[in-house]
Amino acid sequence: MNLNRQLQKLEEKATEVVTAHRRFPAVSLATLLYGGSLLYGIAIGTRNMLYARGGLSVGCVDRPVISIGNLTAGGTGKTPMTVHLAKLLTSLGFKVLIVSRGYKSQGEKAGAIVSDGERLLRGARDAGDEPFLMACLLGKVPVMVGKNRLETATAGIRRFSPDLILLDDAFQHQRLGRDLNLVLMDAEDPIGNGHLLPRGPLREPISALARADAVIFTRSRHTGSSPNPELSRIISRKPVFHSTHKTVQRFVLPALCKKAIHAIDSSHHNTTTSTATIAGRHLFAFSALANNDAFFSAIKRMGAQVAGTMHFPDHHFYDRKDIESVVRSAHEAGCRALVTTDKDYVRLPATISIPVDLIVMGVEIDFGKDEARWQRFVLDRIEEVLDINADDDNAKGA
């Protein structure tokens, strides 16, 4: 067995431990990872205490700041929620700036403007796949990345003069103060196995939800209470909203056509590609997400005949060999079309030409009956912050 295969098997075992809701033998990888969780818990607890007591400083900017984050590692829908909120606020007349870390991107360390609200200035590798995708989907909303989000937000205010700032994936990033802390939780599995990283998916203990101003359950099919007593107790004192992930078709890239980033923007779709459907089609699905199975299941629920799947690590940038492997597996499964996500599409090679149709899907947030209450909550909080800022300015002027 070669080294790559050994590493792959170890990764698969670790993933099983992190995601499983069962006990493992005393002498196992789970025990080793649990030791890591204890050390991680001490570190994150100390950090949170220092922020709470003023040992670590929190910087502020002179604009309302809304943070969208989560408690667990993995896909709860932060990117589509940020897009949803940006569209909502823009429709209400606010100028919005999105600030994201740009995880593992070339722009993360030095900071970068992904989009100035008129054109894309950085690619997915420079910006990170999620900030780049948001810039594509939103078009007229500036998007910036940088590990130091206080500096990035400050620079963004000088450059774009926004009315407010959306912080993407920032619940744990306490360095920049925020006026509204939104925490997303997967209704189907809100806290995973209940363990901290690396034994489980929790980035922080459940008690950290005390910092949240509101909790939004995603992939929610009911409004029942959580089976975890501590979680139920904490969220019972906060506004709670329920939303679902609506899987939508972005476009179809016909066989042998060159990749076109602008196709992600629905304003560039033509009738033929935008109205095609996956229902009943014989497809091969591939993705590199935090929760690949959720994507595959969503495709099946839409009526697609999924003959095979292939998954890669989250945030994986594809090379030609990856795509050749996907196409080969699709042919072996008798499929003449592939299906993937918009997040994966932006990570395909820039000059790729695929010999079969590629259907690109996306996710949109749907609050359903909660939509009016959700909009009212957001608007009330923003108006409250703006009134406070206006009072402070008047006091300074006096």
C-alpha positions as CSV (number, residue, x, y, z in Angstrom):
1,M,0.0,0.0,0.0
2,N,1.5,3.3,-1.0
3,L,1.8,6.4,1.2
4,N,-1.1,8.3,-0.5
5,R,-3.4,5.3,0.0
6,Q,-2.4,5.1,3.7
7,L,-3.0,8.8,4.2
8,Q,-6.4,8.5,2.5
9,K,-7.4,5.6,4.8
10,L,-6.3,7.6,7.8
11,E,-8.3,10.6,6.6
12,E,-11.4,8.4,6.1
13,K,-11.1,7.0,9.6
14,A,-10.7,10.5,11.1
15,T,-13.8,11.7,9.2
16,E,-15.7,8.7,10.5
17,V,-14.7,9.6,14.1
18,V,-15.6,13.3,13.7
19,T,-19.0,12.6,12.2
20,A,-20.1,9.5,14.0
21,H,-22.7,9.6,16.8
22,R,-21.4,6.5,18.6
23,R,-18.8,5.3,21.1
24,F,-15.4,4.0,20.0
25,P,-13.1,1.6,21.8
26,A,-10.9,3.1,24.6
27,V,-7.8,2.4,22.5
28,S,-8.6,4.0,19.1
29,L,-8.1,7.1,17.0
30,A,-11.1,8.6,18.7
31,T,-9.2,8.7,22.0
32,L,-6.2,10.4,20.4
33,L,-8.5,13.0,18.8
34,Y,-10.3,13.5,22.1
35,G,-7.0,14.4,23.7
36,G,-6.6,17.0,21.0
37,S,-10.1,18.3,21.7
38,L,-9.2,18.9,25.4
39,L,-6.2,21.0,24.4
40,Y,-8.2,22.9,21.8
41,G,-10.9,23.5,24.4
42,I,-8.5,25.0,26.8
43,A,-7.1,27.3,24.1
44,I,-10.4,28.5,22.8
45,G,-11.8,28.9,26.3
46,T,-8.8,31.0,27.3
47,R,-9.2,33.1,24.2
48,N,-12.9,33.7,24.8
49,M,-12.3,34.6,28.4
50,L,-9.7,37.2,27.4
51,Y,-12.1,38.8,24.9
52,A,-14.9,38.8,27.5
53,R,-12.7,40.5,30.2
54,G,-10.9,42.9,27.9
55,G,-7.5,41.1,27.8
56,L,-7.8,41.0,24.1
57,S,-9.0,44.2,22.4
58,V,-12.0,44.5,20.0
59,G,-11.8,47.0,17.3
60,C,-14.8,48.8,15.9
61,V,-15.7,50.7,12.7
62,D,-18.2,53.5,12.2
63,R,-20.7,51.4,10.2
64,P,-23.2,48.7,11.4
65,V,-21.5,45.3,11.2
66,I,-23.5,42.0,10.7
67,S,-21.6,38.8,11.2
68,I,-22.8,35.5,9.7
69,G,-21.1,32.5,11.2
70,N,-21.7,29.1,12.8
71,L,-20.6,26.9,15.7
72,T,-19.5,23.9,13.7
73,A,-16.9,23.2,11.0
74,G,-18.8,22.3,7.9
75,G,-21.5,23.5,5.6
76,T,-24.4,25.2,7.3
77,G,-25.0,27.6,4.4
78,K,-23.0,30.6,5.4
79,T,-22.2,31.6,1.8
80,P,-25.8,31.4,0.5
81,M,-27.0,33.2,3.7
82,T,-24.5,36.0,3.1
83,V,-25.7,36.3,-0.5
84,H,-29.4,36.2,0.7
85,L,-28.8,38.9,3.3
86,A,-26.8,41.1,0.9
87,K,-29.6,40.9,-1.7
88,L,-32.2,41.7,1.0
89,L,-30.3,44.8,2.3
90,T,-29.6,46.0,-1.2
91,S,-33.3,45.8,-2.1
92,L,-34.0,47.9,1.0
93,G,-31.7,50.7,-0.3
94,F,-28.5,50.0,1.7
95,K,-25.0,50.0,0.2
96,V,-23.4,46.8,1.3
97,L,-19.8,45.7,1.6
98,I,-18.9,42.0,2.2
99,V,-15.7,41.2,4.1
100,S,-14.5,37.6,4.2
101,R,-11.2,36.0,5.3
102,G,-10.5,34.4,1.9
103,Y,-9.4,31.1,3.6
104,K,-6.2,29.7,2.2
105,S,-6.2,32.2,-0.7
106,Q,-3.4,34.3,-2.0
107,G,-5.3,37.4,-0.9
108,E,-5.8,36.2,2.7
109,K,-2.6,37.5,4.2
110,A,-2.2,40.9,2.4
111,G,-5.9,41.6,1.8
112,A,-7.5,42.1,-1.6
113,I,-10.5,43.6,-3.4
114,V,-12.3,40.7,-5.1
115,S,-14.9,42.9,-6.7
116,D,-15.4,46.6,-6.7
117,G,-19.1,46.3,-7.4
118,E,-18.6,46.7,-11.1
119,R,-16.1,44.1,-12.2
120,L,-14.2,41.1,-10.8
121,L,-10.6,42.0,-9.9
122,R,-9.4,38.7,-8.4
123,G,-9.9,35.0,-9.4
124,A,-10.9,32.2,-7.1
125,R,-7.3,31.2,-6.1
126,D,-6.5,34.8,-5.2
127,A,-9.8,35.5,-3.4
128,G,-10.9,32.1,-2.1
129,D,-13.7,30.1,-3.7
130,E,-16.5,31.4,-1.5
131,P,-15.7,35.1,-1.7
132,F,-15.2,34.8,-5.4
133,L,-18.5,33.0,-5.8
134,M,-20.3,35.7,-3.8
135,A,-18.8,38.4,-6.0
136,C,-20.0,36.5,-9.1
137,L,-23.6,36.1,-7.7
138,L,-24.0,39.6,-6.3
139,G,-22.4,41.6,-9.1
140,K,-22.9,45.2,-7.7
141,V,-21.8,44.5,-4.2
142,P,-18.1,45.0,-3.4
143,V,-16.3,42.0,-1.8
144,M,-13.0,42.2,0.0
145,V,-10.9,39.5,1.7
146,G,-8.2,39.6,4.4
147,K,-7.2,37.7,7.5
148,N,-7.2,41.0,9.5
149,R,-10.8,41.9,9.0
150,L,-10.6,45.1,11.0
151,E,-8.1,46.5,8.6
152,T,-10.0,45.1,5.6
153,A,-13.3,46.7,6.8
154,T,-11.6,50.0,7.5
155,A,-10.0,50.1,4.1
156,G,-13.4,49.1,2.5
157,I,-15.2,52.0,4.2
158,R,-12.6,54.4,2.8
159,R,-12.9,52.9,-0.7
160,F,-16.6,52.2,-1.0
161,S,-18.4,54.2,1.7
162,P,-20.9,51.4,2.5
163,D,-23.9,51.9,4.7
164,L,-23.1,48.6,6.5
165,I,-20.7,45.6,6.4
166,L,-21.4,41.9,6.2
167,L,-18.8,39.7,7.8
168,D,-18.7,36.2,6.2
169,D,-17.9,33.3,8.6
170,A,-16.9,35.5,11.5
171,F,-18.6,34.2,14.7
172,Q,-15.2,33.0,16.0
173,H,-13.4,36.2,14.7
174,Q,-14.0,38.5,17.7
175,R,-11.3,41.0,16.8
176,L,-13.8,43.1,14.9
177,G,-16.8,44.2,16.8
178,R,-20.2,43.6,15.4
179,D,-23.7,44.9,16.0
180,L,-25.5,41.8,15.0
181,N,-24.2,38.3,15.5
182,L,-26.1,35.7,13.4
183,V,-25.3,32.0,14.0
184,L,-26.4,29.3,11.5
185,M,-27.0,25.7,12.7
186,D,-27.9,22.7,10.6
187,A,-31.3,21.7,11.8
188,E,-30.6,18.1,10.8
189,D,-27.5,17.9,12.9
190,P,-26.9,21.1,14.9
191,I,-24.0,20.1,17.1
192,G,-22.8,16.9,15.4
193,N,-21.5,14.4,18.0
194,G,-21.1,17.2,20.6
195,H,-17.3,17.1,20.7
196,L,-14.9,20.0,20.0
197,L,-12.4,19.8,17.2
198,P,-10.7,17.6,16.3
199,R,-12.8,14.8,17.9
200,G,-16.0,16.4,16.7
201,P,-17.2,19.3,14.5
202,L,-17.6,22.0,17.2
203,R,-15.5,25.1,16.8
204,E,-16.5,26.3,20.2
205,P,-18.6,24.9,23.2
206,I,-22.3,25.2,22.9
207,S,-22.1,27.9,25.6
208,A,-20.5,30.2,23.1
209,L,-24.0,30.7,21.6
210,A,-24.5,33.2,24.4
211,R,-22.7,35.7,22.1
212,A,-25.3,35.2,19.4
213,D,-28.1,37.7,18.8
214,A,-30.1,35.3,16.8
215,V,-30.0,31.6,15.7
216,I,-31.0,30.5,12.2
217,F,-31.6,26.8,11.6
218,T,-30.8,25.8,8.0
219,R,-32.1,22.7,6.2
220,S,-35.0,23.0,8.6
221,R,-38.1,20.9,7.9
222,H,-39.8,21.5,11.2
223,T,-39.7,23.9,14.2
224,G,-39.4,21.3,17.0
225,S,-37.0,21.9,19.9
226,S,-33.4,20.5,19.9
227,P,-32.9,17.2,21.7
228,N,-29.8,18.8,23.4
229,P,-31.0,20.4,26.7
230,E,-28.1,22.9,26.9
231,L,-28.8,24.0,23.3
232,S,-32.5,24.3,23.9
233,R,-31.9,26.4,27.0
234,I,-29.7,28.9,25.4
235,I,-31.7,29.4,22.2
236,S,-35.0,29.7,24.1
237,R,-33.9,33.2,25.1
238,K,-33.0,34.3,21.6
239,P,-34.8,35.0,18.3
240,V,-34.8,31.8,16.3
241,F,-35.6,31.5,12.6
242,H,-36.0,28.5,10.4
243,S,-34.9,28.3,6.8
244,T,-34.3,25.7,4.1
245,H,-31.7,25.2,1.4
246,K,-33.4,25.4,-2.0
247,T,-31.2,23.8,-4.7
248,V,-31.5,25.7,-7.9
249,Q,-30.0,25.2,-11.4
250,R,-27.6,28.0,-12.3
251,F,-26.8,27.1,-15.9
252,V,-25.6,24.3,-18.2
253,L,-22.2,24.4,-19.8
254,P,-22.6,22.5,-23.1
255,A,-20.1,19.8,-24.0
256,L,-16.7,21.1,-25.3
257,C,-17.6,24.7,-24.4
258,K,-15.0,26.7,-22.6
259,K,-15.5,27.7,-19.0
260,A,-17.3,31.1,-18.6
261,I,-17.4,32.6,-15.1
262,H,-20.1,35.1,-16.1
263,A,-22.5,32.2,-16.6
264,I,-22.9,32.1,-12.8
265,D,-24.6,35.5,-12.9
266,S,-28.2,34.7,-13.8
267,S,-28.4,38.0,-15.8
268,H,-26.2,36.3,-18.4
269,H,-28.3,33.2,-18.8
270,N,-30.1,32.4,-22.0
271,T,-33.5,30.7,-22.2
272,T,-32.1,27.3,-23.3
273,T,-29.6,26.9,-20.5
274,S,-31.5,28.5,-17.7
275,T,-34.7,26.5,-18.1
276,A,-33.2,23.0,-18.5
277,T,-34.0,20.6,-15.7
278,I,-32.2,17.7,-14.1
279,A,-35.4,15.7,-13.3
280,G,-35.2,12.3,-14.9
281,R,-31.7,12.8,-16.4
282,H,-29.0,10.2,-16.0
283,L,-26.2,12.1,-14.3
284,F,-22.8,11.7,-12.6
285,A,-22.3,14.0,-9.7
286,F,-19.0,15.4,-8.3
287,S,-18.2,17.9,-5.6
288,A,-15.6,19.1,-3.1
289,L,-17.7,20.4,-0.2
290,A,-17.8,20.1,3.6
291,N,-20.9,18.0,3.1
292,N,-20.8,16.2,-0.2
293,D,-23.5,13.8,0.7
294,A,-26.0,16.6,1.3
295,F,-25.4,17.8,-2.3
296,F,-25.8,14.3,-3.8
297,S,-29.0,13.8,-1.8
298,A,-30.4,17.1,-2.9
299,I,-29.9,16.2,-6.6
300,K,-31.7,12.9,-6.1
301,R,-34.6,14.7,-4.4
302,M,-34.9,16.8,-7.5
303,G,-35.5,13.7,-9.5
304,A,-32.1,13.1,-11.1
305,Q,-31.0,9.6,-11.8
306,V,-27.6,9.7,-10.1
307,A,-25.6,6.8,-11.5
308,G,-22.4,7.6,-9.7
309,T,-20.6,10.1,-7.5
310,M,-17.1,11.3,-6.8
311,H,-16.1,13.6,-4.0
312,F,-12.9,15.6,-3.1
313,P,-11.8,17.5,0.0
314,D,-13.5,20.8,0.8
315,H,-12.1,23.8,-1.1
316,H,-10.2,21.5,-3.5
317,F,-9.1,23.2,-6.7
318,Y,-9.4,20.7,-9.5
319,D,-6.7,20.0,-12.1
320,R,-7.1,18.3,-15.5
321,K,-6.4,14.9,-14.1
322,D,-9.3,15.3,-11.6
323,I,-11.7,16.2,-14.4
324,E,-10.4,13.4,-16.6
325,S,-11.1,10.9,-13.8
326,V,-14.6,12.3,-13.3
327,V,-15.4,12.1,-17.0
328,R,-14.0,8.6,-17.2
329,S,-16.1,7.4,-14.3
330,A,-19.1,9.1,-15.8
331,H,-18.6,7.2,-19.1
332,E,-18.2,3.9,-17.2
333,A,-21.5,4.6,-15.4
334,G,-23.2,5.3,-18.7
335,C,-23.7,9.0,-18.1
336,R,-23.5,11.7,-20.7
337,A,-23.8,14.6,-18.4
338,L,-22.1,15.8,-15.2
339,V,-23.6,17.8,-12.3
340,T,-21.7,19.9,-9.7
341,T,-22.1,23.0,-7.6
342,D,-21.4,26.7,-8.4
343,K,-18.8,26.6,-5.7
344,D,-17.0,23.7,-7.4
345,Y,-17.4,25.4,-10.8
346,V,-15.3,28.4,-9.8
347,R,-12.5,25.9,-8.8
348,L,-12.3,24.2,-12.2
349,P,-9.2,24.9,-14.4
350,A,-9.6,28.2,-16.2
351,T,-9.3,26.7,-19.7
352,I,-11.1,23.5,-19.1
353,S,-13.2,22.0,-22.0
354,I,-15.3,19.1,-20.8
355,P,-16.5,16.6,-23.5
356,V,-20.0,16.2,-21.9
357,D,-22.6,18.6,-20.6
358,L,-21.9,20.1,-17.2
359,I,-25.0,21.1,-15.1
360,V,-24.1,23.7,-12.4
361,M,-26.3,23.9,-9.4
362,G,-26.5,26.4,-6.6
363,V,-28.1,26.9,-3.2
364,E,-30.5,29.7,-2.1
365,I,-31.8,30.3,1.3
366,D,-35.6,30.2,1.7
367,F,-37.2,31.4,5.0
368,G,-40.7,30.4,3.9
369,K,-43.3,31.6,6.5
370,D,-40.4,33.1,8.6
371,E,-39.4,35.6,5.8
372,A,-41.5,38.6,7.0
373,R,-40.5,38.1,10.6
374,W,-36.8,37.7,9.6
375,Q,-36.8,40.8,7.4
376,R,-38.5,42.8,10.2
377,F,-35.9,41.6,12.7
378,V,-32.9,42.6,10.5
379,L,-34.3,46.0,9.7
380,D,-35.3,46.8,13.3
381,R,-31.7,46.0,14.5
382,I,-30.1,48.0,11.7
383,E,-32.3,51.0,12.4
384,E,-31.6,50.7,16.2
385,V,-27.8,50.8,15.5
386,L,-28.1,53.7,13.1
387,D,-30.1,55.6,15.7
388,I,-27.5,54.9,18.4
389,N,-24.7,56.1,16.0
390,A,-26.7,59.2,15.2
391,D,-27.1,60.0,18.9
392,D,-23.4,59.5,19.5
393,D,-22.5,61.8,16.6
394,N,-24.9,64.5,18.0
395,A,-23.3,64.1,21.4
396,K,-19.9,64.6,20.0
397,G,-21.0,67.7,18.0
398,A,-22.5,69.2,21.1
